[in-house]
Amino acid sequence: MEPSLSRRLILLAVLACSSGLLINKPQAAPEFVRIAILKEAPESVIETRGRYQIVDLVTQQVLMDERVLAPSKIRVHDTGIQIGRTIYPARKLRIVSDKTVKLLMGEKYQRYRGFIDIIAKKNKKLLIVNTLDLEQYVRGVLAHEIKDRWPMQAMMAQAVAARTYALYQIKQSKKADFDLTNDIYSQVYGGRSAERYRTNIAVARTEGQILFYNNNVLPAYFHSNSGGHTEDVSQLWDQDLPPLKGHPDPYSEGAANDHWKKNFRSKDVAEKLLGHGIDVGLIQEINVLERNNSGRVKMLEFVSRDGKKTLVEGKKFREIIGPNELKSNLYDITMQGYYFDVLGKGWGHGVGMSQWGAYNMSRQHKNYREILEFYYPGAKLGKL
């Protein structure tokens, strides 16, 4: 392959992955997003079925140009990065292919569009980042965040929210090695393997559409179910935006995860808190001292058997217990001796769009614009 084509391939191969053809003429540069798909990994396995290049990300020198990359183990070597039997004297490599790239994720392979960037960390662990076009990224998110059999208008609202949130993160992380992760702490992303026919339609029908507030990209947070009232973003993060102030949400009531119950052993909770430097002793009682305007727990009081009282912020408590164990901060506590029950409402942080609320709105014949207007009041829908 000629050097000039190699240079264009380094810059524009993401576009090629959508059609399966290598770029051979200039095209408009897309908006790129970088997703950390493996962090602190000791090794992985990579494979391509089509022609590929291995590029030094620092010098942009093409180090390898072959037709097929058979399944090859990746690991950090003392002098660089080892792929298969070859050691490349670089700390950052990019895999460019004219087809999708397969990567071993845990016990199974997943396919990815765009580039696979391999970064050797100082602790000899791997950071693997998928760099690709924003629209392709949203296609890999949607079916993981909502069900592909949901009403089309709910999926379109989710596509706009996911695209907007990703673009906001891109602008916040220019100096980092990646913009987002592939888990619940950003948006759940599964690459090409996660794409579905109907969710791809939703992405295509909203192509380039994002939410703005005061001419800035809105951090379009979303969650599973608000429990009947969305949360004020200022209660969780250092932001204060009118479209994210929180308001009553009747559309989330009666949907999945609007009510839940969880039983905890007091000893287990005390040990978790102690592991994070909070010594509450042997728990006798837990009291909700303060709630915010949405009804979510703002401050808890732990009373030990010897009478010691310890205050713990509600958001800190949920962070320590785990967001899938304590589904939201909208709950009541009932003590049961050495156990206690948490009776809660909703799932997630509660800021922005409720996914199940969007589902119910679409079932009531609301379109995606109306859904977005309800959950992000005052935000404007525009084109990227």
Phi, psi and omega in degrees: 000136184292149179305320182297320178292323179299318180298315179295325181295320178300320186275330192235009186294339177303318179297326182293326185297333181288334181251348181081010182241144175288145179290135175227013174207154183298144175223162178296137182289132178278173172277122183264149175228143183244120183245124175285108182262341171218128177235140178056039181270132177291328179193170173204184178229134182236152182204142171231150176260339181251185179299143183217160172230148170248122188240136171287115185293337181279311183266346186064018177283134176280116184265338181208139179216101185224174184277320184217138173253107177293161179311120187226134179284140177248134173203165179275130177251160180304328184253009180158221180240129180259126175237113187066233180264356185261134177255121181260125183284066182210154177260347178221120179239153175234131174263120179245127181223153176275002172227179178293157179251136178261137181225137178284117180245098185073248182252002181221158178273146171230147180262143182228140170277172173074208182265152167246114180260129182247120184240125179274121179273163182295336179273014179067023173257163182258139164248119181246125187238131174265115180253123184203173180296143184302318181295320177294324177298314181298326177297327179277352181264318198303311184289344175276331182273326177221168181278139184287356176261004178292163175304145185300322183294325176294319179294323178293321176298319179294323179298317179295317180296316181295318180295316181295314181298318180297316180296321176300316181293325177302317183288338181271347192234031185299330183267357181268172179278346179206163181262321183219164170256175184258023186234191185293347181278351168234264172219140180289125187227132182235013178069201181299328181297337184266355183288143177229157186302310186287322178293327176295326176296317180299320178294315182296321183288342179246018188312126176077357183276130179220168181259136178239152167221125184054042178066013175246151177294129181280136171287091190279074180294155176209168184203178184286305184208132184279348183073013178107354178202122179285161187262152173281124184301331182292344177284342184244321185228167182279064179218150177215095186233127180308321179293349183237034182278340181094143180197165178302143185225082181293340183290339180275344182286137181084001179262175179302140177070014179285334173227144179205162178222136180223134179257132180237142172273127185304321180298318180296318180294318179299321179293321178296317179296319179297325177296343177250020174082015180245109183262104180258358181072202177278115189289125174258324187205147174232125181240141172274110183275327186210141173237155177268187187295337179273356181092000181281152184291124179258324181214134177247149174242123176258126178248122181276170181293339177263012174092357180291137180247133181229131178264137178225129177298143181300316182292327177291320179298315179295321179300319182286315181291326179114132185292343176267345175272310175257095195295332178205178175259014179256091187202167170239156180240133176237118180285141181226057182073243180277003178234168169212148178259139172248120178254108190240171177226137176080170179217121179116181183288338175090355182276137175079221188278131170275122182295318178288331173295318177298322177300311181294323177298318180293327176292338176265020174068027171275139178272174187295330177294319178294322177299313181294322178296324181289315186273341177231063185299130180095345177283152180249138177270124181218181181261141176296000000 
